[in-house]
Amino acid sequence: MDLNKKNSRKIFGFIAFGIILFVAMENLGAVAGAAGWILGLFWPFLLGLCIAFILNIPMRFLEERVFAGLKGKKTWNKICRPVCMVLSMVIILAIVFFVMFLVLPELIRTFTILSRSIPAFVNDVQNWLIKLAEDFDISADTIQNISIDWDKMISTAVTFLQDGATTVLNTTIGVTTSIVNGVVNFFLAVIFAIYILAAKEKLGGQIRKFLRAFIDTKKADQFLYVCSLSSRIFGNFVSGQCTEAVILGTLCWLGMLLLQLPYPLVIGALVGLTALIPIFGAFIGCAVGAFLILIVSPIKALIFIIFFLVLQQIEGNLIYPKVVGTSVGLPGIWVLLAVTIGASMFGVIGMLVFVPLCSVLYCLFREAVNHRLCIKEQSAAKKPAVPKEPAAKK
């Protein structure tokens, strides 16, 4: 390889990258701390980008579908973006508050009933243990003497709180500070999101100019293509996941009405909300729903679990692949792998992000493979055919 200016620059770039990577690995704690500080510094802006991305989905639908007939009118062109932005916020907030005010009161009421029924439940357990002891020839007096001294437990808890008053106070101050910082960051993020949505076309044009001015045109176009692909896939994933959650929640509500199970609307809304988490989310709603029904009737809770498992099979094999799998272009096995890895690394956020992220990587890898195969086929077609040797005369 000739050591010209371009190659020398590449060699020095690789050497510098290797040195920086080695120093970073040797000081991993300091690097992680610096990364956390930078992330905290830009966190409101990053959260604003996420909020803007989510709000852009219904806003774009309103602009391009609902109010498409008003395009071209001078007055509407001026107020189109603010009106659609406000309507998008109202729609999302209405959904969130509807689910909260529907589910939370029932959960609070259920926990109240449960707390009142604990003493009766303890007596039932004691009677069951006595009967079990009689079957196994164990002295029933020992089991009858089993009791819970609630006064002693309360006294111990009060003593613990008195001894740890300083710790509790510091923890309370820390939690309050975190809540205040979270609220401030959220409002800053909403303001950032509004500015981003209001001037998204202008910002997009400025980013394109910046990339093409300082980066090679081909690389800039490739980067912009990856960004466009990522935006399209993430948008399809969010809309597909929301559609799938609405379908599953509606089917759960209708099925519970037919089976005459309690809390059909509450549990249907809860299952639909938790179904926003891919693959495993609906089972969280199932567990909470079964707990709510268990207070009313254990038999009905069992019926609900069986019904939900059947519904989950229909949803997993018919609805989810058609609605979400097709929208992100990712086969089912890779969706499961992405959810598992994302959950193990980053929890719920990882489950939500890794499916569209793996879909982007899958699309790019598929395009690269198809491109290389096309080049190989063209090269094979251009090769001259090897002439056959004439057959020897007899």
C-alpha positions, 0 to 999 in steps of 0.5 A: 500500500502506498503511503500517500496522504490519504492512506497516512491519514487513515493509519493515524486515525486508526492508531488514534482510535486505538489509543483512545479506546485503550485509555477509555477501557483503562478508565471505564469508571471515569468514562461512565461518570462523564457519559452520565454527566453529559447524558444528564446535561442533555436529558431534557433535550433527548426527552423532548426528541422522544416526545416530539417523535411520539406526538409527530405520529398523530400530528402527521396523521391529522395533517395528511389524512383528517385535514387533507381537504383544507390544504391550500387555503391561506388561513388554514396553512397558517394555523394547521401546525398549531391546531394539529399539535394541540389536538395530538397532545389532547388525544394522548393526554385523554387516553392516559387520563382515561386509563388512569382514572378508570384503573386506579380507583378500582385498584385502590378499592381492591387493596382496601377490600384486601386489607379488610379481609386479611384477618379472615384470611388468616383464620381460614389459613389456620383452620386449613392448617388444623385440618391438615394437621389432623390428617397427618397426626400433628398436634392441633394445639401447636397450630392453634397457638399460632397467632400474629401479634399486630400490636407488637409488629406496629410497635416494632415498626414505630421504633424502627422509624424513630431510630431511622428518622434521620435516614428517612428525612434524608431519603424524603429530601432526596426523593422530593428533589428528584421529583422536582427535577423530573417535573422541571425536566419534563416541562423543558422537554415538552417545550423542546418538543413543541419547538422541534415540531413547529419547525421540523422541516426547517431543522431537517433542511439545516441538518442536511446542509450541515452534513453535506458541508462537512462530510463527503456527499456519499457518506452524508446521503447514506447517513440521511438514508439510515436516519430516514429508515430509522424514523419510518420503522420507529414510527411504524412500530409505535403506530402498529404497537398502539393499534395492536394494543387497542385490538387486544384490549377491545377483544379482552373487554368483549370476551369478558362481557360474554363470559360475564366476568367482573371489571370488563372495562377496567381490565380491558383498558389495563390489558390494552395499556400494558400490551404496549410493551412487546410480547410480555406486556399483556401478561402483566395486565393479565396478572393484575386483572386476575388479582382483581377478579380473585377478590370477587371469585377465585373460579372466575379468576381461573376462567379469566386466566384460561380465556386470556391464554386463548386470546393471547394465542390468537393475538400472538399468532394472528394479530401481532405478526400482521399488525406489528411484525409487518410494520417493522419488517422483522420476523417473529423470532427476531422480535422475541430475541430483541425483546429478550435482550432489550429487557435483560439490558435496559428493562422496559425501555429496552423492550420498547427500543430494541424491536425497531432498532433490530428491525433497522439493523435487519433491513440494513443487513438485508440490503447489504447482502442483496447488494453484494449478491447482485454484484456477484451475479453481475460479475459472473455474467460478465465473465467470458464463457470458457470455450469447449475443447473440440472432441477428438476424432475417432 
